[in-house]
Structures are given as C-alpha cells and as structure tokens.
Amino acid sequence: MNFRTLLTALIFGAAILSTAASAEPVRIFAGSSPTFAPVFVADQQGYFKEEGLEAVVRPFPSGAEAIEGFRSGAADFLVAADVPLSYLLTGGDVVMVAQFSQSSHFMVVVGPKEKMEAADIKGKKIGLVSKSAGEYMLSRFLDSKGLTLNDVERINLAPFDQISALVQGDVYAVSSWKPFDQKMVQLSRGEMIPAAWNGQVGFDIYSGIVAKRELLEKQPETVEKVVRALLKATKYLEKSGGVEANAADLAAYLKAPPADVQSVLETNKWDMHVSKDFLDGMKSVGQFLESQKLIAAPIDWQKAFDWTALKAVDASLVQ
C-alpha cells in the first residue's frame, strides 16, 4: 500500500469513527404505566436495535411529568395518554405519529364506599394529577352525577401521594388510574373503593407517541423506524404467551410488582389502527381542554396528526 492510499484509508476511517461517535441516541420519554407497554417492550425485546436505532427510553411517574422534559428539548419522542398529549398538539410544532393502546377500564375514581353521590362529593377535595387524564376522568364522572369541576376542589397530587392522602383523609376521593386503585382499596381495608371506570362514564382512553415536527421533516426515516419498532411490540403483546407472561417480563423492566402490571395489561387492547373511535375520542379531549381554558386555542386536527411513518410501515393501519 503506497502512502497516498494509506492516507486516504486513514482519513476515511477517521470520518466513519467521527460520524459514529457524534451520532445521538433517540431519546424517548414516557409515563411509567404498563399501558405504555409497547415502548418498553420495543426496548426490552431489542426492536429499536433491529431498526438500527440506539434508543434511550426513560419512564416518568406520569405522562404529564414526562411532558416537561420533552418540552425542554431533552427528548425526541414522548409517550403518554391522550389528554397530556393533547396539550402538546396546540402549537403545531408537535405531531402525533401513532397510537397503540386503548382501554375502557384504566382510569378510575376512588372514594368512600356508598358515599359518592352528588351531595357527598360537592365541595370536597379531590386528588388528581393536574393536566393528566385524571382531570378529564373527574370531569366525566362529575358530569354523570350532575356536577362540574367547579363543584369540587382539585388537589394536585403525584400518583403515590394520592394513596396516602386518600387513606389519611386529606382528600375525599381521587381520580387516578390502575394499578393505584388496588393499593387504595388494600390500605384503606376496603373503606375506599372504585366508584367508576372510564368506560362507565362514556370514554375509552388512548395512548400514543408524538414527535417534534422538525424531527419528522429532517429525519423521517428515524420516525419510521420508531413506529415500526412499536408495531413489532404491539404484535408481540398480542401473541406472546398471554397477559400473565407479558406481565412478568414487563414487571422486571419497570421494577414493579407483576400483579400490578397484570391488572393493567388485562384491560388493554393493543392496536395501531387509526380508527374513527380514536379520532372522535381525541377531538372530545380537545373540546374538554378548550372548554376549561386549559389550552389557548382549539387544536387544528388537520395538523395535529401525521401518519406518514405509520402509512410507510403498514398502509392498512390508516383508513
């Protein structure tokens, strides 16, 4: 090998090493609930790696908390339930690229046994995570009792704090999600029980993933790879050994009790189709946020969704 050939090889090799060293991992923030299982399964089963991605998945106690990190620019993607995601869809700089989870039995209002009628609840303190699906659930529950959010005092509490606050009597009831309801029932020795699930007050909750529009425009192939990995994960959840087997694996990943994980998985459907029910549900959430003046302007649904990556992965998922 002559000097010029050797020099060219060295420069070329250095360029490759420099590119590899400067490559940034794909950062995905998510709530820690098992209802977001596809992103955890994609990480655990190596589906992101199969797509040639180095993914860093970070679970937060709630989707609402994960939003703050995403907004700060610390993550490329965010996984959460429909309500917290909707807050991000108002400006047009964030778009939803896929949904993957549906449940009619995930959100729950827990309160004193046989004391959850309108006269009992009115004026009471209700614990919830502000700007989360818990707020929407509480609104729907109160509506079923002929009340509104203005008829109660909302107390912002992290999910684990809700348990102690309810058991100690610091709040009258909480609007939360599985599996925290089980802990409330156990620690209160059955004095506190579920008063309603989200399906009982007329809505399913959907979960999905959003990305920054800039990323979608500059790195469409990255978004497509993430969506393809999530589709592999949803199929895995549908077919691999049933709820109990999936719960054990996911519990190990989340460092959570298998029974808690199982209680969530057994009420979820894993399906990435963009259905009419999903679209109607998202619009209903948007109307709620607007009516409560929680968002400055109505969501432009023509700009809020971008199914380009989903269509590229499987066109049949988008009707």
C-alpha positions in Angstrom: 0.0 0.0 0.0 1.5 3.4 -1.0 1.4 6.5 1.2 -1.5 8.2 -0.7 -3.6 5.1 -0.4 -2.8 4.7 3.3 -3.6 8.4 3.9 -6.9 8.1 2.1 -7.8 5.0 4.1 -6.9 6.7 7.4 -9.0 9.8 6.6 -11.9 7.7 5.5 -11.7 5.6 8.7 -11.5 8.7 10.9 -14.6 10.1 9.2 -16.5 6.9 9.9 -15.4 6.9 13.6 -16.3 10.6 13.9 -19.8 10.1 12.5 -20.4 7.1 14.8 -19.1 9.0 17.8 -21.3 12.0 17.1 -24.5 10.0 16.4 -27.0 10.9 19.0 -29.3 8.2 20.5 -33.0 8.5 20.0 -34.5 9.7 23.3 -38.0 8.6 24.3 -39.7 9.9 27.4 -42.8 8.0 28.7 -45.1 7.7 31.6 -44.2 4.6 33.6 -47.7 2.9 33.4 -47.9 -0.5 31.8 -50.5 0.9 29.4 -47.5 2.3 27.6 -46.1 -1.2 27.2 -45.2 -1.1 23.5 -42.4 1.3 24.0 -41.0 -0.7 26.9 -41.4 -4.0 25.0 -39.7 -2.5 22.0 -36.7 -1.5 24.2 -36.7 -4.8 26.1 -37.0 -7.1 23.1 -34.4 -5.2 21.1 -36.8 -3.9 18.4 -35.3 -0.5 18.3 -31.9 -2.1 17.8 -33.3 -4.2 15.0 -34.2 -1.0 13.2 -30.7 0.3 13.6 -31.5 2.7 16.4 -29.8 3.4 19.7 -32.9 4.3 21.9 -32.8 5.6 25.4 -36.3 5.1 27.0 -36.9 6.9 30.3 -40.1 6.2 32.2 -41.6 9.0 34.4 -44.3 8.6 37.2 -46.9 10.1 34.8 -47.2 11.3 31.3 -47.8 14.8 32.5 -44.4 14.8 34.1 -42.7 13.4 31.1 -44.1 16.3 29.1 -42.0 18.8 31.0 -38.8 17.0 29.9 -40.0 16.7 26.3 -40.9 20.4 26.2 -37.4 21.3 27.4 -35.9 19.6 24.4 -34.5 16.7 26.4 -36.3 14.1 24.3 -37.1 13.4 20.7 -40.4 11.5 21.3 -43.0 11.4 24.1 -45.3 8.6 25.0 -48.4 9.4 27.1 -52.1 9.1 27.3 -54.4 11.2 25.1 -55.0 14.1 27.5 -51.4 15.1 28.2 -50.5 14.5 24.6 -53.3 16.9 23.5 -51.7 19.8 25.4 -48.7 19.5 23.0 -50.8 19.5 19.8 -52.0 23.1 20.0 -48.9 24.9 18.7 -48.3 22.8 15.5 -44.7 22.2 16.4 -45.5 18.7 17.8 -47.4 16.0 15.9 -48.8 12.6 16.9 -47.3 9.9 14.7 -49.0 6.7 16.2 -51.4 5.4 18.8 -51.1 1.9 20.2 -53.2 1.4 23.3 -56.9 1.5 24.2 -58.7 0.8 27.4 -62.2 1.3 28.9 -61.0 0.2 32.4 -57.9 2.2 33.1 -59.0 5.5 34.6 -60.8 5.2 38.0 -62.4 7.4 40.6 -61.9 6.0 44.1 -63.7 7.2 47.2 -65.7 6.2 50.3 -67.9 3.2 50.0 -71.5 4.1 49.3 -70.8 7.8 49.8 -70.1 9.0 46.2 -73.3 10.7 45.2 -73.6 14.3 44.3 -74.5 15.5 47.8 -71.5 13.6 49.2 -69.0 14.9 46.7 -69.9 18.5 46.3 -67.4 20.9 47.8 -65.0 18.1 48.7 -61.2 17.9 47.9 -60.4 15.5 45.1 -56.8 14.4 44.4 -55.5 14.1 40.9 -52.5 14.8 38.6 -53.2 18.2 37.0 -53.2 18.3 33.2 -53.4 14.5 33.1 -56.2 12.1 32.0 -57.3 12.1 35.7 -58.7 15.6 35.2 -60.7 14.5 32.2 -61.9 11.4 34.1 -63.0 13.5 37.0 -64.9 15.8 34.7 -66.8 13.0 33.1 -67.5 11.3 36.4 -68.9 14.6 37.9 -71.0 15.1 34.9 -72.6 11.7 35.4 -73.6 13.0 38.9 -74.9 16.3 37.6 -71.9 18.2 38.9 -69.0 20.1 37.3 -65.3 20.6 38.1 -66.3 23.9 39.7 -68.3 21.9 42.3 -65.1 20.4 43.9 -61.7 21.5 45.0 -59.0 19.9 42.9 -55.7 19.0 44.7 -52.7 18.3 42.5 -51.0 15.1 43.8 -48.5 12.7 42.3 -49.9 9.1 41.9 -48.2 7.7 45.0 -49.1 10.7 47.1 -52.7 10.2 46.2 -52.7 6.8 48.0 -51.6 8.2 51.4 -53.8 11.4 51.0 -56.9 9.3 50.4 -56.2 6.8 53.2 -55.4 9.5 55.7 -58.4 11.6 54.8 -56.6 14.6 53.3 -58.8 14.3 50.3 -62.3 12.9 50.0 -61.6 11.0 46.7 -59.1 10.7 43.9 -59.2 10.5 40.1 -56.4 8.2 39.2 -55.5 5.1 37.2 -54.6 1.5 37.5 -52.9 -0.1 39.5 -53.1 2.6 42.2 -56.7 1.8 42.8 -55.7 -1.6 44.2 -53.3 0.0 46.7 -56.0 2.4 47.9 -58.5 -0.4 48.4 -55.9 -2.6 50.3 -54.5 0.2 52.6 -58.0 1.5 53.4 -59.1 -2.0 54.3 -61.9 -1.7 51.8 -63.2 1.6 53.1 -62.2 3.2 49.8 -63.4 1.5 46.6 -63.7 2.3 42.9 -66.8 4.5 42.2 -66.5 4.4 38.4 -64.2 3.4 35.5 -63.7 5.5 32.4 -65.8 3.1 30.3 -68.7 3.6 32.7 -68.7 7.4 32.2 -68.5 7.1 28.4 -65.0 7.1 27.1 -62.0 4.9 26.2 -58.5 6.2 26.9 -55.9 6.0 24.2 -52.2 6.2 24.4 -49.6 7.0 21.7 -46.5 8.8 20.7 -45.7 12.3 19.5 -42.6 13.8 17.9 -41.4 17.2 17.1 -42.4 18.3 13.6 -38.8 19.4 13.0 -37.6 15.8 13.6 -40.3 14.5 11.3 -39.2 16.8 8.5 -35.4 16.4 8.9 -35.3 12.7 9.9 -38.4 11.0 8.6 -36.5 7.7 8.5 -35.9 7.8 12.2 -39.6 8.3 12.9 -40.5 5.5 10.6 -38.0 3.2 12.4 -39.5 4.1 15.8 -43.0 3.4 14.6 -42.0 0.1 13.0 -40.4 -1.0 16.3 -43.7 -0.1 18.2 -45.7 -2.1 15.7 -43.5 -5.1 16.3 -44.1 -4.6 20.1 -47.9 -4.4 19.8 -47.9 -7.6 17.8 -45.6 -9.2 20.4 -48.1 -8.2 23.2 -51.0 -9.6 21.2 -49.4 -13.0 20.6 -46.7 -13.8 23.1 -47.8 -16.1 25.9 -50.8 -14.2 27.2 -51.2 -11.4 29.8 -49.5 -13.3 32.6 -46.3 -14.0 30.7 -46.1 -10.4 29.4 -46.7 -9.0 32.9 -43.8 -10.9 34.3 -41.4 -9.6 31.7 -42.7 -6.0 31.8 -42.7 -6.0 35.6 -39.0 -6.9 35.5 -38.3 -4.0 33.1 -40.4 -1.5 35.2 -39.2 -2.9 38.5 -42.9 -3.2 39.5 -45.0 -6.0 41.1 -46.2 -8.4 38.4 -49.7 -8.4 39.8 -49.9 -4.6 39.4 -48.6 -4.8 35.8 -51.0 -7.7 35.0 -54.0 -5.7 36.3 -53.3 -3.0 33.7 -52.4 -5.3 30.8 -55.5 -7.4 31.1 -57.7 -4.4 30.3 -55.8 -3.0 27.4 -56.1 -3.5 23.7 -53.0 -3.2 21.5 -53.9 -1.9 18.1 -52.3 0.8 16.0 -55.2 1.3 13.6 -56.3 4.9 13.2 -60.0 4.3 13.9 -63.0 6.6 14.0 -63.4 5.9 17.7 -59.8 7.0 18.3 -60.2 10.2 16.3 -63.6 11.0 18.0 -62.0 10.4 21.4 -59.1 12.8 20.7 -61.5 15.5 19.5 -63.6 15.1 22.6 -60.5 15.6 24.8 -59.6 18.7 22.8 -63.1 20.1 23.3 -62.8 19.5 27.1 -59.4 21.3 27.3 -60.7 24.2 25.3 -63.9 24.5 27.4 -61.8 24.5 30.6 -59.5 27.1 29.1 -56.6 24.7 29.6 -55.4 25.4 26.1 -55.2 28.8 24.5 -56.7 27.9 21.1 -58.6 25.0 19.6 -56.4 22.1 18.2 -56.1 22.1 14.5 -56.6 18.3 13.9 -55.5 18.6 10.3 -52.0 19.5 11.5 -52.0 17.6 14.8 -51.6 14.1 13.2 -49.0 13.0 10.7 -49.5 9.3 9.7 -46.7 9.4 7.1 -44.5 7.0 9.0 -47.4 4.8 10.0 -48.5 4.5 6.4 -45.0 3.6 5.3 -44.8 0.9 7.9 -48.3 -0.5 7.2 -50.7 1.4 5.0 -53.7 -0.7 6.2 -53.4 0.9 9.6 -54.6 4.3 8.3 -58.2 4.2 6.9 
